[in-house]
């Protein structure tokens, strides 16, 4: 894919409408890379002028701060802010709720003030503007989809409607889990839990959440976070349901019926 980089764009005297913040998962995790490609393909199709930082992008420091290493977080954050401010970045869109939350709510104190959007909100905006129109009788006709609320998108930032409005565009039936929206159950990865072994208990959080999703009878579990995607995929595999239940990001669902 031809993805414009910020340094090249600035060298040509151009400025992007948005900076697409890819994040660590979207850059290095093989499964999350598919989400990155899907979202970039949508941006290309709607002809949004965007750029990524490429090798200049470093981790936001979210896992370090959540795990209690404030010193490391501040080092990483200041480094990112220096680069973003150096380029005069105004608007950032990211497919990771963890990156979204920290860039939006925790970077301003350190001098990083940007308009930050999660990709589901941005996709909803493109739909409202008529820039995204899906094929009639698309790939998901007759399918049942359940949406898992990411903690950092939902409870932390009160974003519940945008992902659902995007999913409504698909020719599918949206079924809610009993624990959803502000009462949704965490996938088990937030707060840097993704990077440590869980404490002893009767079950894993992601197994319990995946069971709730499978019990709805949905063919697709829609997620809007690369961490949630990983945890729910593991949960579906644990129940040996990977042939009948797919875990997909909202960008992938839209791209499937939007990209030729």
Backbone torsions as a table, in degrees:
resi	resn	phi	psi	omega
1	UNK	NA	144.9	176.3
2	UNK	-91.1	100.6	-179.2
3	UNK	-109.4	118.1	-179.6
4	UNK	-67.6	137.0	177.5
5	UNK	-102.6	148.1	-175.6
6	UNK	-57.5	-44.5	-177.5
7	UNK	-61.0	-42.3	180.0
8	UNK	-67.1	-40.5	-178.8
9	UNK	-64.3	-44.4	179.7
10	UNK	-65.7	-36.0	178.5
11	UNK	-63.1	-29.3	178.1
12	UNK	-90.5	6.5	179.0
13	UNK	72.8	23.1	-179.7
14	UNK	-107.8	154.2	173.9
15	UNK	-126.6	137.1	-178.9
16	UNK	-81.3	158.2	173.4
17	UNK	-69.1	-41.3	-179.6
18	UNK	-136.9	152.4	168.5
19	UNK	-100.1	123.6	176.5
20	UNK	-88.6	109.0	179.0
21	UNK	-86.7	110.8	-171.9
22	UNK	-76.9	-41.9	-179.6
23	UNK	84.5	163.5	-176.6
24	UNK	-63.6	-47.2	-178.3
25	UNK	-61.8	-48.1	-178.9
26	UNK	-64.5	-21.0	179.7
27	UNK	-90.4	-41.4	-167.8
28	UNK	-113.5	-25.4	-179.0
29	UNK	-81.9	126.1	-174.0
30	UNK	-59.4	-38.1	179.4
31	UNK	-70.1	-44.2	-178.2
32	UNK	-69.2	-25.0	177.0
33	UNK	-60.0	-31.8	178.7
34	UNK	-66.1	-34.8	177.8
35	UNK	-67.6	-43.2	178.3
36	UNK	-58.1	-46.8	-179.3
37	UNK	-63.0	-42.1	-179.2
38	UNK	-61.5	-45.6	-178.7
39	UNK	-68.3	-40.3	178.1
40	UNK	-63.8	-37.6	178.8
41	UNK	-64.2	-38.0	177.4
42	UNK	-65.0	-45.5	179.4
43	UNK	-59.6	-41.0	178.3
44	UNK	-64.1	-42.9	-176.4
45	UNK	-65.2	-40.5	-179.2
46	UNK	-85.1	1.1	176.6
47	UNK	58.6	44.8	173.3
48	UNK	-81.7	135.5	177.6
49	UNK	-83.0	107.2	-175.9
50	UNK	-135.4	169.2	176.0
51	UNK	-150.5	160.6	171.8
52	UNK	-117.1	162.7	177.3
53	UNK	-80.0	-23.1	-179.1
54	UNK	67.2	-130.3	-176.8
55	UNK	-68.9	-12.3	178.2
56	UNK	-81.2	-12.6	179.8
57	UNK	-82.0	129.2	175.5
58	UNK	-119.2	167.4	177.3
59	UNK	-54.8	143.0	-179.5
60	UNK	-67.5	-19.1	-177.0
61	UNK	94.8	3.4	-178.7
62	UNK	-57.5	-50.7	-179.1
63	UNK	-61.7	-36.2	179.7
64	UNK	-62.7	-45.3	-179.2
65	UNK	-67.4	-43.1	-179.3
66	UNK	-63.7	-32.0	-179.5
67	UNK	-84.6	-3.4	174.4
68	UNK	100.4	5.5	-179.8
69	UNK	-96.4	79.0	-175.9
70	UNK	-63.4	-37.5	-178.9
71	UNK	-61.2	-47.6	179.8
72	UNK	-64.0	-42.2	178.0
73	UNK	-56.3	-49.1	-175.9
74	UNK	-65.3	-37.1	176.2
75	UNK	-59.7	-47.2	-178.5
76	UNK	-66.9	-43.7	-178.0
77	UNK	-63.3	-47.1	-179.8
78	UNK	-60.8	-38.5	178.5
79	UNK	-62.3	-46.3	179.1
80	UNK	-64.6	-42.8	-178.6
81	UNK	-62.1	-40.0	178.6
82	UNK	-59.3	-44.0	-179.6
83	UNK	-68.5	-46.8	-178.7
84	UNK	-62.9	-45.2	179.8
85	UNK	-68.2	-33.6	177.8
86	UNK	-61.6	-34.5	178.2
87	UNK	-88.0	-5.0	-179.4
88	UNK	68.1	35.0	-178.1
89	UNK	-65.8	133.7	179.7
90	UNK	-112.0	-37.8	-172.8
91	UNK	-130.3	129.1	-179.1
92	UNK	-122.7	135.6	173.1
93	UNK	-122.3	133.6	179.9
94	UNK	-137.6	150.4	178.9
95	UNK	-93.3	4.6	-178.5
96	UNK	-113.2	118.4	179.5
97	UNK	-61.6	-28.4	179.6
98	UNK	-68.9	-45.8	175.8
99	UNK	-63.1	-44.2	-179.3
100	UNK	-56.8	-50.1	-176.3
101	UNK	-62.4	-45.4	-174.5
102	UNK	-75.0	-38.0	177.8
103	UNK	-66.2	-39.1	-175.9
104	UNK	-77.9	-44.2	-169.7
105	UNK	-104.0	-22.4	-172.6
106	UNK	-116.4	-18.2	177.2
107	UNK	-75.8	-32.3	-177.5
108	UNK	-55.3	-37.1	179.9
109	UNK	-60.5	-28.8	-177.8
110	UNK	-96.0	5.3	177.1
111	UNK	100.7	10.3	178.4
112	UNK	-106.1	92.6	-177.3
113	UNK	-107.3	109.7	-177.9
114	UNK	-138.6	158.6	169.2
115	UNK	-83.6	115.9	-175.6
116	UNK	-115.4	130.2	-179.7
117	UNK	-126.2	144.1	171.5
118	UNK	-83.7	151.2	-173.3
119	UNK	-63.1	-25.6	178.1
120	UNK	-68.4	-40.3	177.3
121	UNK	-65.6	-40.0	179.8
122	UNK	-66.5	-40.0	177.7
123	UNK	-64.7	-40.1	178.2
124	UNK	-61.7	-39.7	178.6
125	UNK	-62.2	-43.2	179.2
126	UNK	-64.5	-36.9	178.0
127	UNK	-66.5	-46.3	179.4
128	UNK	-60.3	-33.8	179.8
129	UNK	-81.3	-2.6	178.8
130	UNK	78.5	13.5	-178.6
131	UNK	-82.9	-21.8	176.6
132	UNK	-114.8	117.1	174.4
133	UNK	-127.8	125.3	-177.3
134	UNK	-90.4	158.1	177.7
135	UNK	-64.8	145.3	175.0
136	UNK	-74.5	150.6	-175.6
137	UNK	48.5	58.5	-177.3
138	UNK	-76.7	-168.6	-175.1
139	UNK	-63.0	-20.3	-172.1
140	UNK	-107.3	13.7	179.3
141	UNK	-60.5	128.0	178.7
142	UNK	80.8	-2.6	-179.5
143	UNK	-86.5	156.8	176.5
144	UNK	-109.3	130.4	-178.8
145	UNK	-122.4	135.2	171.4
146	UNK	-116.8	140.9	-177.1
147	UNK	-107.5	130.7	177.7
148	UNK	-97.3	122.4	178.8
149	UNK	-76.8	121.8	173.4
150	UNK	-72.4	136.4	-179.3
151	UNK	-59.0	-40.9	-174.5
152	UNK	-76.8	-16.1	176.5
153	UNK	-93.5	-45.4	-176.9
154	UNK	-78.1	-85.2	-174.4
155	UNK	-60.2	-36.5	-176.9
156	UNK	-75.9	-30.4	-175.0
157	UNK	-131.4	6.9	174.5
158	UNK	59.0	32.3	177.8
159	UNK	-101.5	100.2	-179.6
160	UNK	-118.4	-35.2	-172.5
161	UNK	-79.5	-41.5	-174.8
162	UNK	-53.6	-51.3	-179.3
163	UNK	-60.6	-38.6	-178.8
164	UNK	-69.4	-37.4	179.2
165	UNK	-64.4	-37.3	178.2
166	UNK	-65.2	-43.6	-179.4
167	UNK	-65.7	-30.0	179.2
168	UNK	-62.9	-21.8	179.9
169	UNK	-69.7	-24.9	179.3
170	UNK	-76.4	149.9	-178.8
171	UNK	-82.7	61.2	-174.6
172	UNK	-139.7	169.0	178.7
173	UNK	-98.4	125.0	-179.8
174	UNK	-94.7	118.6	-179.7
175	UNK	-113.7	131.9	180.0
176	UNK	-90.6	143.8	171.0
177	UNK	-76.3	160.1	179.2
178	UNK	-59.8	-44.9	177.0
179	UNK	-94.2	101.6	-178.6
180	UNK	-143.3	174.5	-177.3
181	UNK	51.9	-130.6	-175.2
182	UNK	-67.8	-15.2	178.4
183	UNK	-104.0	14.3	-179.5
184	UNK	-64.0	153.2	178.6
185	UNK	-96.1	135.5	178.6
186	UNK	-60.6	149.9	177.7
187	UNK	-76.8	-15.4	179.1
188	UNK	104.5	0.9	-175.1
189	UNK	-104.8	-17.7	-174.0
190	UNK	-66.2	165.0	178.1
191	UNK	64.1	33.4	179.4
192	UNK	68.9	10.3	177.7
193	UNK	-66.0	-22.0	179.0
194	UNK	-55.5	-31.0	-170.1
195	UNK	-105.4	16.1	178.0
196	UNK	-139.2	162.1	176.1
197	UNK	-77.1	144.3	-179.7
198	UNK	-74.8	157.7	175.8
199	UNK	-73.4	163.6	-178.6
200	UNK	-67.3	142.4	178.4
201	UNK	-167.5	-167.9	-177.4
202	UNK	-86.1	-26.8	178.4
203	UNK	-154.9	166.0	175.3
204	UNK	-86.2	145.9	-178.2
205	UNK	-58.7	-44.1	-176.9
206	UNK	-66.6	-29.6	177.2
207	UNK	-67.5	-43.2	-179.4
208	UNK	-64.4	-43.5	-179.1
209	UNK	-66.5	-40.4	179.7
210	UNK	-64.1	-38.6	177.3
211	UNK	-61.4	-41.9	178.4
212	UNK	-60.4	-40.2	-179.2
213	UNK	-69.0	-43.0	-179.4
214	UNK	-64.2	-36.9	-178.6
215	UNK	-63.8	-18.8	178.1
216	UNK	-72.2	-15.7	-177.2
217	UNK	84.2	11.0	-178.3
218	UNK	-71.7	146.0	174.4
219	UNK	-85.3	-25.4	-176.7
220	UNK	-131.1	131.3	170.6
221	UNK	-100.1	115.1	-179.7
222	UNK	-89.6	132.1	177.7
223	UNK	-125.2	165.4	178.9
224	UNK	-134.9	28.3	-176.9
225	UNK	-152.1	131.3	-179.2
226	UNK	-62.9	-32.1	178.0
227	UNK	-67.9	-46.7	178.7
228	UNK	-58.1	-41.1	-179.2
229	UNK	-57.6	-47.9	179.9
230	UNK	-62.0	-48.3	-175.8
231	UNK	-65.3	-42.2	-179.4
232	UNK	-70.8	-36.0	177.3
233	UNK	-62.0	-42.5	177.1
234	UNK	-62.7	-38.8	179.6
235	UNK	-66.6	-39.0	178.2
236	UNK	-66.7	-40.6	177.7
237	UNK	-63.5	-38.9	179.6
238	UNK	-60.2	-34.7	179.1
239	UNK	-88.3	2.2	-179.1
240	UNK	55.0	45.8	-178.1
241	UNK	-115.7	12.1	-172.8
242	UNK	-63.7	-18.1	177.6
243	UNK	-77.3	-29.1	-175.5
244	UNK	-107.6	-17.7	-179.0
245	UNK	-125.9	123.7	179.1
246	UNK	-108.8	142.4	174.3
247	UNK	-104.8	121.0	-176.1
248	UNK	-135.1	146.4	174.8
249	UNK	-78.0	153.0	-179.7
250	UNK	-58.7	-37.4	178.4
251	UNK	-62.8	-38.0	178.7
252	UNK	-66.6	-39.3	179.2
253	UNK	-63.9	-43.7	178.8
254	UNK	-67.2	-45.0	-178.3
255	UNK	-60.6	-34.5	-178.3
256	UNK	-59.0	-35.1	-179.3
257	UNK	-106.9	5.7	-176.6
258	UNK	-116.8	-33.6	-177.9
259	UNK	-93.4	127.4	179.1
260	UNK	-69.5	NA	NA
